[in-house]
Amino acid sequence: MTPLRTGIVGAGVMGMAHAAAISELGEFELAGLCDVDHEKVEAAAAKIGVPAFTDHTELVRADRLDAVLIATPHYFHPTVVEHAFANGVHVMCEKPIAVHVRDAQRMIDAHAGSGVQFGVMFQMRTNPLFRTVHELVASGALGELQRTSWIITNWYRPQAYYDMGGWRGTWKGEGGGVLINQCPHQLDLMQWICGMPVRVRAHCRLGARHDIEVEDDVT
């Protein structure tokens, strides 16, 4: 099997975690690392022995690049994704796919007819616990679901999490708080297991438990 030559856009915490994982998989070849921070990406790329880029378009144009993994702040996802599609490169994008619905729809439209694969990082679906619950519900073993409560408490993030990146916990940098960051995993699991809800009632509070301007408590 020929390894899939993959580039990573975003040399932050998640980007480097993906780089470490890809480096251990024989099915992949890490072909390059891209970040707008020149010093950071040069140092990170040198450490793992791959070319460094500061422009995602140059990474996508790199020799025989097959796929790109996107781990940038949220607002940059649409631009990088659409450029990859236009150049015939497969995409795996960190969640959320986008901040605004119109941008997400534009990305979906751009993917149609592109001939490449497009995935969003919802790794919680691989958890054996959730896979088992999904199979139980899908098989009808639990009967017809009438009402669902989904309570998640283990995705709490301390203040230090928001302090480690100036873009985190801000409208300008992240586009929202827990609903745009941690909750997508839970919303994905809930609709995957239970189906799309008929009715939703919800409320949230801004900066209820952290010194941030966006929502951090959602019910």
TACOR-V828522 format. One record per backbone hydrogen bond with DSSP energy under -1.0 kcal/mol. CO is the residue of the C=O (numbers start at 1). NH is the residue of the N-H. If there is no record, write none. Layout:
co: [CO | CO]
nh: [NH | NH]
//
This chain:
co: [4 | 5 | 5 | 6 | 7 | 8 | 9 | 12 | 13 | 14 | 15 | 16 | 17 | 18 | 19 | 21 | 22 | 25 | 27 | 29 | 32 | 33 | 34 | 36 | 37 | 38 | 39 | 40 | 41 | 42 | 43 | 44 | 45 | 45 | 51 | 53 | 55 | 56 | 57 | 59 | 62 | 66 | 67 | 68 | 69 | 70 | 73 | 74 | 76 | 77 | 78 | 79 | 80 | 81 | 82 | 84 | 85 | 90 | 91 | 92 | 93 | 100 | 101 | 102 | 103 | 104 | 105 | 106 | 107 | 108 | 111 | 117 | 119 | 120 | 122 | 123 | 124 | 127 | 128 | 129 | 130 | 131 | 132 | 133 | 134 | 135 | 136 | 137 | 140 | 158 | 159 | 160 | 165 | 169 | 170 | 170 | 177 | 178 | 182 | 183 | 184 | 185 | 186 | 187 | 188 | 189 | 190 | 191 | 203 | 205 | 205 | 210 | 214 | 215 | 217]
nh: [29 | 66 | 67 | 31 | 69 | 34 | 71 | 16 | 17 | 18 | 19 | 20 | 21 | 22 | 23 | 24 | 25 | 28 | 4 | 6 | 8 | 53 | 10 | 38 | 41 | 42 | 43 | 44 | 45 | 46 | 47 | 48 | 49 | 50 | 33 | 35 | 59 | 60 | 61 | 62 | 65 | 90 | 7 | 92 | 9 | 94 | 76 | 77 | 80 | 81 | 82 | 83 | 84 | 85 | 86 | 89 | 88 | 68 | 119 | 70 | 121 | 104 | 105 | 106 | 107 | 108 | 109 | 110 | 111 | 112 | 114 | 91 | 93 | 122 | 125 | 126 | 127 | 131 | 132 | 133 | 134 | 135 | 136 | 137 | 138 | 139 | 141 | 140 | 143 | 161 | 163 | 164 | 168 | 213 | 174 | 175 | 181 | 183 | 185 | 187 | 188 | 189 | 190 | 191 | 192 | 193 | 194 | 195 | 219 | 216 | 217 | 212 | 207 | 178 | 205]
//
